[in-house]
Amino acid sequence: MSRSACGYWLTIGVREIKSAAFGILERVGCRVLHQGALGLLKSAGALVRSDQVKVSRDIVQECIRSAPIGAVTQLMVRYLTGQAAPYMEFYEYMTDRVLLGVPDYVPSAVVEGPVRVLPWPEFGGFKEGILNVSKVRTGRVTVCRLASRGDRYRLHVATGEAVPPRDWAECGWADPAPHLPSLEVILDAPVEDFAEKVLSQHYIVAYGDIRPQLADLCGLLGVAVI
């Protein structure tokens, strides 16, 4: 398959995911329980009926413009390895490691021990729901993220050793703040070099060193690996 054809395939894949997401928001809508959020959406032009909201793609275009690329990264890892490929966010860059965590959900496939779910404590005015506070498996990991500029794509890949995190809390939670699913990843590369290449706040985590598989796929797709 040619480089141009592969780039076209990636572009279409991203567009299809984005189009499907917009279609759900426009036709089906979503349920919003927070009155303040409902008011903001209504002011922005969304159709609000009770707690059901239908949102125009014009409103959400900027907010979710990077989400489809993350989903494509997850699919790449999933099809190459069969793993659940969860996303995690960067919370802190340290001398030799990064703190990765997620403030909502991790799949059971990456949980160490039993899945733990608690009532959602207050956060930013939101007071209802449940929160996954499970411990995450440690070990050798690969973190990666796809990004694009026009029809050109590149994938940032790094490896390291995931260890249990020290005690920490995300700002904004009512006390006692929950222990979010998280890992400290001791990177093989210097943190400063890694940080210079970061393409997003959200990265995909895979267990083991899957750089060879990613490199092979990117070679077929014409995607630069950094």
N, C-alpha and C positions, 0 to 999 in steps of 0.2 A: 504494500500500500504506500502511495506516495506521501511525502511530507505535507503537501497541500491538502490532500484528501483526509489525512489524519487530523490536521488542524480544523478542517471543516466538520469532521465528526465530533470533535470535542466541543466546538462552538454550538452545534446543533443540540448536543446533549445538555449543555448548560441552559440553552434557551428553552428546551422542553421542560426541564425541571422548574425553571422560573415561571413559564407560562402556566404550568399546572398549579403552582402555588397561588399565582394571581387569580386563576380561574376559581379556585376554592374560595378565596376571600371575597370575590365579586359575586359569585352565584350562591354559594352556601353560607358564607360568613363564618363567624366564630362567636363564642360566648365570652363576654367580658363582665366580670363580677365587681370590679372596682369602679365606684361612681366617678371618681376623679378622672380615670382613664376614659370612661364613657363620655364625659363632658368634653375632654380634649378631642376625641375622635369625632364627636358630633360637630364641634367647632371647625374641624378640619374638612368637613364635608361628607363624612361617612353616614350611611343610612343606619340609624339606631332605632330599634324597636324592642322595648323592654331591655333585656340584657343581650340580645342578639344583634350583632353588628356586621354589616356588609361594607367592605372597604374597597374603594377604587384603587386600581393599580397605580394611579398617579400619586396617591398618598403614600404608598408603601415602597415605591420604586427605590428611593434612596436608602430606606432603612434596611432592606434585605438584599441589596445589590451584591453583597459578597457571599450570601448564604449558599447559592447554588454551586459555587466553586468548592466550598467545603464539602458539600454533598457528593460532588464528583470525586474528590479526594477519598472520601469514605468508600465509595463504590470501587475505586481502583484497588484499595487495600483489601476490601472484602473479596473481590474476585480473584486477587492474587494469592490470598492466604486463607480465606474462609473465616477469618476472625471478625468479631463484632465491630471493630474499628471505632471506638468511641472518640468523641471530640473532648478536648479540655482547653481551658483558658490559661494564659500566663497571668500569674498573680505577682510574682516577684522574680527579679534576676539577682542572683547572689554571686559570690566570688567564683565558685566552681560548679554551680548548679542552678536550675530554675525550679520554681514552685508552680506546678500545674494543678488546677482544680476545676470543679464544675459545680455551679450553684443550683442544680436541679436534678439531673438524672444520670445514672451510669447503668449500662446493661449488666444483667446478672453474670454474664460470661466473664467479666473482668473483676468481679467482686471476690474478695478474700473472706471466706466464712459466710454467715447468713446475710441475706439482704435486709437492711435496716431502714425502715421508713418511719418518720415522725410527723406529727402535726406541724404545719408550716408556722414558724414564729413570725412576728411582725417584721416586715422589711419594706421600707420606703412607702408605707401607707397600705400595703397589701397585707391582709390579715387572714386569708382563707386559703386552704389547700394542704398538700402534704409534701414532704421533702425527703429525698433519698440521702441518707447519711452513712451509707455503707463504706467499709474499708476497701481500698482498691489493691489488686494484686501487684506485687513488686517483681523485680527481675530485669533482665535485659530488654530494652525497648528501642523502637524506632519512632521518631516523631516526624511528621511531614505535612506539607501544605502546598496545594496548587494555587497559582495566581495567574492572571492574564493582563496583558496590555494590548488592546485591540484583538487581533486574531493570533497573537503570539503568547505561548504558555511557558511557564517554568515551574519546577517543583523544588522546594527546599526540603532537604532530607538531612536528619542528624540522628545519631545513636547515643545511647548512654545507659546508665544503670539506675533504675527506679528503686527508691528506698522509701520507707515510711516517712511521712512528713512530721516535722516538729509541731507543737501546738501553735495554731494560728487561727485567726477569724477574719472573715470578710467584713469590712466596715458597712454599717447600715442596718445590721440585724439587731433586734431587741435582745437584751440579755435574758438568759444565757445564750450567746451566739452558737449556732450549730457548727459541728465539725464536718465540713463539706468533704465529699469524696475528693481525694487529692494525692499527689505524689511529689516527692522531690526527685528530679532527674539529674544525676551527676553526669554531665556531658563529657563525651570523649574529646570534643573540640573546646578551645577556650570560649568562655561565655561571651566575651566581647565580640569575637569573630562570629559566633552564632547569632547574637543580637543584631549585628549589622545586616544579616541576611533575612531576618524574620519578615514574613509576608502578610501576617494577620495576627490578631489576638487569639484566634481559635486554631488549634492544630489537631491532627488526627494521631492517635496513639496505637501502635501495633506492638505485639510482643515478639521478641527476637530481632535479629538483624535482617531486615528485608530489603536492604539497599540493592543487592543484585537483581531481585525481581523487579523493583521499581525502575532501576536503570534499564533493564531489558524492555519493559513496557514503554518507558519514555523514549527509548531509541526507535521503537516502532512507530510511535505517535509523533515524533518530531518535537518532543518537549525537552527543553533544556533542564538539566539537573544542576542545582547549586548547593 
